[in-house]
Amino acid sequence: MTPTLAFISGLGPWEIGAILLVALLFFGGRLPEVGRSLGRGIVEFKRGIRGINDEIDDASDQPDHRLKDPRKSRDNPDDRDSD
C-alpha cells in the first residue's frame, strides 16, 4: 500500500460504500464534475512539484563559482601561487 493511501487501509467495503453514498448525496449529479476538477488539481500539483524538482536538479548540476579556496586570496600577495 502506498503511503498516501495509508489512512484508508482499515476501511472495508461497507465503509467505502457509505463514503460513496454520502458523496453522492452531497454532490448529486455534479459528482463527475467534482471528480474532474479534483483530478485536474492533482495533475497541476504534480506538475508544479516536478518543475520544482527539475529546478533543484539543474541548480545542483551547475558548479558554484562563489566557492573559492580561502587559502588563495588576491588581497595577500604571500598567498598567491608563484606561476
C-alpha atoms as one frame of an Amber mdcrd trajectory, in Angstrom:
protein
   0.000   0.000   0.000   1.328   3.445  -0.850   1.972   5.917   1.972  -0.546
   8.394   0.540  -3.355   5.871   0.937  -2.247   4.525   4.301  -5.105   6.254
   6.125  -7.728   4.146   4.309  -6.039   0.790   4.807  -8.501  -0.221   7.526
 -11.665   0.567   5.545 -13.814  -2.329   4.474 -16.324  -2.496   1.636 -19.208
  -1.240   3.824 -17.272   1.834   4.937 -16.215   2.676   1.386 -19.812   2.223
   0.212 -21.062   4.540   2.965 -18.497   7.184   1.982 -19.550   6.938  -1.674
 -23.227   7.213  -0.691 -22.564  10.353   1.355 -20.560  11.829  -1.539 -23.436
  11.053  -3.903 -25.918  12.744  -1.558 -23.776  15.856  -1.188 -22.712  16.297
  -4.794 -25.528  14.509  -6.647 -25.302  14.934 -10.410 -22.219  17.124 -10.105
 -20.083  14.225  -8.905 -18.351  13.694 -12.304 -17.570  17.414 -12.479 -16.136
  17.363  -8.961 -14.029  14.315  -9.857 -12.668  16.031 -12.967 -11.812  19.167
 -11.005 -10.087  17.114  -8.334  -8.129  15.211 -10.993  -7.029  18.436 -12.687
  -5.906  19.839  -9.347  -3.834  16.755  -8.612  -2.236  16.844 -12.078  -1.397
  20.548 -11.698   0.086  19.918  -8.243   2.271  17.092  -9.579   3.371  19.285
 -12.499   4.395  22.025 -10.070   6.321  19.590  -7.879   8.071  18.174 -10.955
   9.044  21.701 -12.032  10.485  22.464  -8.609  12.442  19.196  -8.624  13.794
  19.987 -12.109  14.941  23.434 -10.964  16.676  21.928  -7.935  18.389  19.302
 -10.101  19.530  21.952 -12.601  20.885  24.161  -9.824  22.739  21.280  -8.198
  24.347  20.303 -11.520  25.841  23.762 -12.027  29.151  24.479 -10.288  29.055
  27.182  -7.660  31.615  29.807  -8.681  31.240  31.666  -5.402  33.072  28.947
  -3.524  36.792  29.635  -3.682  39.778  28.298  -1.890  40.189  30.571   1.144
  43.926  29.862   1.198  44.378  31.663  -2.101  43.292  35.242  -1.656  44.040
  38.107  -4.011  44.488  40.567  -1.156  47.557  38.911   0.331  50.486  38.609
  -2.124  52.136  35.959   0.084  49.200  33.586  -0.500  49.337  33.734  -4.292
  50.707  30.892  -6.334  54.030  31.614  -7.959  53.283  30.662 -11.570
